[in-house]
Each structure stands twice: as structure tokens, then as C-alpha cells.
Amino acid sequence: MNELQQLDGKIDEVLQRITTIEAVVQRQGELCPHRELLARAANNIERMGVMEVAVTDLRLDVAKIGVKAGALAGMIGGISTALIAKALGL
């Protein structure tokens, strides 16, 4: 056998081993009980980023509403106190 034939034989052997390794990897993936959960988790990464932005926006909106409600309550309390004081002649 010349060197070219020997190399060709070794290449064939390596290709067979690669095919076997790929089959084993695929089979292990199919046997993994968590494969579906892992696939869903990987697909949720982008959705989670969008949800985090939405939650942050909602928190800011709630804080703004709280500030406005507090200011309004303060104004109403001040006006009520002034009217009561005026009615009592103070």
C-alpha cells in the first residue's frame, strides 16, 4: 500500500468515528428528560428581556400615579383646611 491509500483508509476511519459520535450525541439529546425544558428556556430569553422592560415601565407609571395622587390629596387637604378655618373665622 502506498501512503495515499493509507491516508485514504485513515480518513475513512475518522469519518466513521465522527458519524458514530454524532449518532451518540443525537441519541443522548433524545434521551435527555429535560431537552424540551431547555429548548423552551432558550427560546424565552428574548421574551424575558421584553417582559423586564415592560415591568420596569409599569413600575415607573405606578410611581408617577402615586406622586400625583399624593399631590392631589395634599391640595384637597390644604383647601379643606383653609375652608374650615375660614368658616370658623380663624
C-alpha positions as CSV (number, residue, x, y, z in Angstrom):
1,M,0.0,0.0,0.0
2,N,1.3,3.4,-0.8
3,E,1.0,6.4,1.5
4,L,-2.1,7.8,-0.3
5,Q,-4.0,4.6,0.2
6,Q,-3.0,4.5,3.9
7,L,-4.2,8.1,4.3
8,D,-7.4,7.3,2.5
9,G,-8.0,4.4,4.9
10,K,-7.4,6.6,7.9
11,I,-9.7,9.3,6.6
12,D,-12.5,6.7,6.2
13,E,-11.9,5.5,9.7
14,V,-12.1,9.1,11.1
15,L,-15.3,9.7,9.1
16,Q,-16.8,6.5,10.6
17,R,-15.9,7.6,14.1
18,I,-17.3,11.1,13.5
19,T,-20.6,9.5,12.3
20,T,-20.7,7.3,15.4
21,I,-20.0,10.2,17.7
22,E,-22.7,12.3,16.0
23,A,-25.2,9.4,16.4
24,V,-24.3,9.1,20.1
25,V,-24.7,12.8,20.7
26,Q,-28.1,12.8,19.0
27,R,-29.3,9.8,20.9
28,Q,-28.2,11.3,24.2
29,G,-30.0,14.5,23.3
30,E,-33.1,12.5,22.6
31,L,-32.8,10.6,25.9
32,C,-32.4,13.8,28.0
33,P,-35.5,14.2,30.1
34,H,-35.0,18.0,30.2
35,R,-34.4,18.7,26.5
36,E,-37.8,20.2,25.9
37,L,-37.5,22.5,29.0
38,L,-34.0,23.5,27.9
39,A,-35.3,24.4,24.4
40,R,-38.1,26.4,25.8
41,A,-35.8,28.2,28.2
42,A,-33.5,29.1,25.4
43,N,-36.5,30.5,23.4
44,N,-37.7,32.6,26.3
45,I,-34.5,34.7,26.7
46,E,-35.8,37.4,24.3
47,R,-39.3,37.3,25.7
48,M,-37.9,37.7,29.3
49,G,-35.9,40.8,28.2
50,V,-39.1,42.3,26.7
51,M,-41.0,41.5,29.9
52,E,-38.4,43.1,32.1
53,V,-38.6,46.3,30.2
54,A,-42.4,46.2,30.4
55,V,-42.3,45.6,34.2
56,T,-39.9,48.5,34.7
57,D,-42.1,50.8,32.7
58,L,-45.1,49.7,34.7
59,R,-43.2,50.4,38.0
60,L,-42.4,53.9,36.8
61,D,-46.0,54.5,35.8
62,V,-47.3,53.3,39.2
63,A,-44.7,55.6,41.0
64,K,-45.9,58.6,38.9
65,I,-49.5,57.8,39.8
66,G,-48.6,57.7,43.4
67,V,-46.8,61.1,43.3
68,K,-49.8,62.6,41.5
69,A,-52.3,61.1,44.0
70,G,-50.2,62.4,46.9
71,A,-50.0,65.9,45.5
72,L,-53.8,65.9,44.8
73,A,-54.5,64.6,48.3
74,G,-52.3,67.4,49.7
75,M,-54.1,70.0,47.7
76,I,-57.5,68.8,48.8
77,G,-56.4,68.7,52.4
78,G,-55.0,72.2,52.2
79,I,-58.1,73.6,50.5
80,S,-60.4,71.8,53.0
81,T,-58.3,73.1,56.0
82,A,-58.5,76.7,54.5
83,L,-62.3,76.4,54.0
84,I,-62.8,75.1,57.5
85,A,-60.6,77.8,59.0
86,K,-62.5,80.5,57.1
87,A,-65.9,79.0,58.1
88,L,-64.8,79.0,61.8
89,G,-63.4,82.6,61.4
90,L,-59.8,81.6,62.1
